[in-house]
Amino acid sequence: MAFAPTDSEIENNSREYLASLWRACRSLGMTEPIPGVSAPADRIDFGLARSATSELTLLAAAERTAGDSLYSAFAFADHDVVGVVALLAPNDTTRDLTQWSDLDAEWNAAVAAAHGPAPSWGMLGEFRVFEALYDRGLGLGDRDMCDLVHRHAPRPGSEAWWTGFDRTEQGFAVWRSDTTGAPEAVTDLYVLAPARQEAALDEWAWAVEGRHGLRPLARYLLQLSKIRYQHLRYEASGASNTPLDESDERTTRLLRELEYTTRHPVPLERVLKASALVDEAQFRPQGLLWTITRQRQLSRSLSLAVANMRLHTPDTRRRGKGTSWTVTDLAEGEWLIRQVEDDRLHLEAVRERAEGVRTAVSALVERELARHRGWLTLIQTSVLGAVLTALTAVQAMQYEVPMRKALQSPVIAAVSALALALPLAVLRLAGASPATRRYRWLDSGAAGLFGAALGWLAATGWGISGGGEPPTAAWTISAALLTGLTTFLGTYVLTRRS
């Protein structure tokens, strides 16, 4: 059995590896379609596998119909997993447990001949289950059975796994040899069952005649592979130390800036720059927010995997040394969930500290902006009030401005344009005007009108200087257009650079 995620990441050859396993099945003679199954026999149709297949979908199915042996395989997609399950059953009752090594060598040779890629970190897991039936009169005690399995196991394993086994409620004796920690690691299971329980063994481990789907052992191993895969990836990610340290460092720097503002005036730009660094540590793909949400998803997926594994955990009694592999698996899953939750709590505490300081920064910025807006409003009101007061005083006192009549119209136009442009100029000089194109057009237009009025005034004043007659309309319009356009373009260029 081999399992991989449905959504393969970039540069992940897990699907290619599963395809090579299918080629190995075909090289062993599994080329005939299985009656009643519509899945292809020559290849795995990964196009049928979606990211979240709600029900088990067969992607390929084939068998070898020769003699008494039973060689059968199928590929499937189930929720977020794709996998290949192959059965090699010679059904040779004249052989002893030495055929385990022969079958293992036969399978290894077929996989090597398929020229597939090496197993990658993208694989969830790979398992090989070696089975044998024995008559009631075998007459072996527990220790003798352990020695027999150890002696005929194709791979010795890294620990003394053979010194104890688990007895299921059906009477199966199950040993497991683990070699974890690398993508090419294969977990071996050895099962001895009474001959009278052959049908029950097939139903538990492989298949039920007339029904398609994963049996309890395959379901259990699939969930176990998910937990192990997440465990390896979690360890490889370096947990959460980097975002913790970085966020606390930036938060501390921002806090120092805030404390300094209580004693000395600090440019708002410095505080905003430090706040931007805190935001970057929060919201970038490797930041606190992303890490917390990913760990929340991880905790949820692990909880589901443990719950599903518990559903398919056989009821066993330990015989001999060691701890039951089902107990070990569940303990590993629950420990990993606690570890992820603990790390998430630390991350959330750091983020809470950062959010508290960011809230203080927001209050400071709002206070400074309110004061800034107050000063701008005061300046604008003072300037416009002074202009309006002067005009009102002139009108109330019936003061006659010593000005020739020809200059009155351009002066009125210039004063009006100044009243329009002056508030915009104050906002621009104070840095409070938005830097968008729409507002640049507004500033430039107001400046152009003021420039046109000044051009009209200058042309008229130059024409009547020395007692001459006012210039013609063509001259004043030309001067107004020239100065207005020049002022408009110059203001637009200057505001674009600012």
C-alpha positions, 0 to 999 in steps of 0.5 A: 500500500502506498499513499500520497496527497491528492494535491501534489505540490510543485516539483513533487514526484509522488504521482510519478512514483504511484504511476511507477508502482502501477507499471510494476503491477502490470509487469507482474501480470496484472493487466486484465480488467476486473469484472464489474469495474469501469476503471482503466487497467493500463494506467492510473487516471489521475484526472478523476482525482479531485482535491476533495473527493467525497467518496472513494473513486477507483482510478485504476483496477487490474488483476492476473487470472492465471492458476490458483494465485491471486494477483490484484491491484487498484488505485484510488482517490479518497477525500484528499488522498490517492493511493495504490493497493496491490495484492500478491497471493501465490496461494501455495500451501506447500511453502513455508514463510520463506515465500515472504522474502521471495514475494518481497524480492519479486515486488522490489524487482518489478518496482526497479524495472519500472524505472520510477522516481525515488519516493519523495517527501511528498509521499504520505507513506508506504506499507507492506503487509505479509500474511500467512495462515496456520492450522490449529495444530501448529503447536507454537507458543508466543515466543516461538511464533515471535522467533519464527516471524523474526527469522523469516522477515524480509527486513530486520528492522531497527528495533526488537519489534519481534519480541511482542505482538498484538492479538486481535479479537479475530485471533490474528497475531500482528507484528509491526516493524517501523523504519520512519524518518525518511521518504523511502521508509517502508513500514512492514506488518506481519500477520499470522492467522488461523486458516479457518479465519482466512475470509475474516483476514481478507475482509480486515486487510484486503477486500470483500468479494463483490465490494470495492473500497478500503478495508479497516487495516488499509483505512487505519494505515492511511490515517496513520500515514497522514499523521506521520507525514504531518509530523515530519513536515512539522518538524522540518518547518522548524516550528514557530521560533522564527516568527516568534522572535522576529515579531517580538523584536519588532514589537519591542522596537515599536514600543520603544518609539511609543515610550519615547513619544511620551517624553520627546516629540518624535516624527510620526514617520518613524513610528509609522515605519516601525509599525509597518515592520510589525505589520510585515511580521504579522501578515506576510506568508511566513508571518504570525497570522499565516503561521497561526491559521496554518497551525489551526488547520493542521490541528484540525486535520490531525484531530480528524485523522486521529478520530478516523484512525480510532474508528478503524483501530482493532481491539487488541491484547498485547502479548510479549514485550513492548507496547501495542502499536495501536496505542503507540500510534494514537499516543503519537497523534494526540501528542502531536496535536498537543504540540501544535496547540501549544505552539499556536498558543505561544504564537497567539500570545506574541500576536496579542502583544503586537496587536496591543502595541499596534492599537496604541500606535493607531490611537497615536496616529489618530491623535496626531492626524486630528491635531494636524487637521486642526492646524490645517483648518486653522491656517486655511480659515485664517488665510481665507478669513483675512482675504474676505475681511479685507474685501468686506472692509473695502466694501463697507467703507466704500473705499475706492481702490486707486486702480484703473478700471481696466485692471479691475476685472483681472484683479477680481479674477486673480483674487477668486483664483487665489481663494480656490488655489490657496487651500489646496496649496496649503494641503499640498505643502503640509503633505496632507493631500492625496497623491493620486492622479485625480487630486493632482489634476485638481491641484494643477487645474486650480494653479492653472486658473490662478496663472491664467488670471495673473497672465491676464493681469500682467498683460493688461498692466503692461499695456496701460503702463505709461498711459496707454490703452488696454491691450486687445482681447487677442493679446490678453487671451493669449497671455492668459492661455500661455501663463495658465498652461505653463502654470498647469504643467509645472504644477502637475510635474512638481506634484507628480515628483512629490 
